[in-house]
């Protein structure tokens, strides 16, 4: 058991390092403005866009991970509407969305 202690400690440290930012991103999910939304990654992009539109949100860009979209929640959208449309997770876009939260860069529009 003592010979496995370093491996156990390393495993716990990796789990903590990878879990805390994601948990923080989910707990700090915005009620308005930009948010990262995780939908079922098996859905096509068309289906993902339809679900976001049903919730009243606007697409900013697709995220790097399958099923991840960065959206702008409008006056008629809300986290509850996104969840009703099938969102698994709604989180801080900087942590889960990756680089370039500003969608102008991903659409070729000068910032």
ChimeraX attribute file (.defattr): number of C-alpha atoms within 10 A of each C-alpha:
attribute: neighborCount
match mode: 1-to-1
recipient: residues
	/A:1	6
	/A:2	7
	/A:3	7
	/A:4	8
	/A:5	10
	/A:6	11
	/A:7	11
	/A:8	13
	/A:9	11
	/A:10	11
	/A:11	12
	/A:12	11
	/A:13	12
	/A:14	11
	/A:15	11
	/A:16	11
	/A:17	11
	/A:18	10
	/A:19	11
	/A:20	11
	/A:21	13
	/A:22	15
	/A:23	11
	/A:24	13
	/A:25	20
	/A:26	18
	/A:27	12
	/A:28	13
	/A:29	18
	/A:30	18
	/A:31	15
	/A:32	15
	/A:33	13
	/A:34	24
	/A:35	29
	/A:36	30
	/A:37	27
	/A:38	24
	/A:39	23
	/A:40	15
	/A:41	12
	/A:42	10
	/A:43	13
	/A:44	12
	/A:45	14
	/A:46	9
	/A:47	13
	/A:48	24
	/A:49	18
	/A:50	13
	/A:51	21
	/A:52	27
	/A:53	16
	/A:54	15
	/A:55	23
	/A:56	19
	/A:57	26
	/A:58	17
	/A:59	18
	/A:60	20
	/A:61	21
	/A:62	20
	/A:63	21
	/A:64	13
	/A:65	12
	/A:66	15
	/A:67	19
	/A:68	24
	/A:69	26
	/A:70	30
	/A:71	27
	/A:72	22
	/A:73	24
	/A:74	15
	/A:75	10
	/A:76	9
	/A:77	19
	/A:78	19
	/A:79	21
	/A:80	13
	/A:81	18
	/A:82	24
	/A:83	18
	/A:84	13
	/A:85	18
	/A:86	17
	/A:87	22
	/A:88	14
	/A:89	20
	/A:90	27
	/A:91	25
	/A:92	21
	/A:93	28
	/A:94	16
	/A:95	16
	/A:96	25
	/A:97	23
	/A:98	13
	/A:99	11
	/A:100	13
	/A:101	21
	/A:102	15
	/A:103	18
	/A:104	13
	/A:105	12
	/A:106	13
	/A:107	10
	/A:108	8
	/A:109	8
	/A:110	7
	/A:111	7
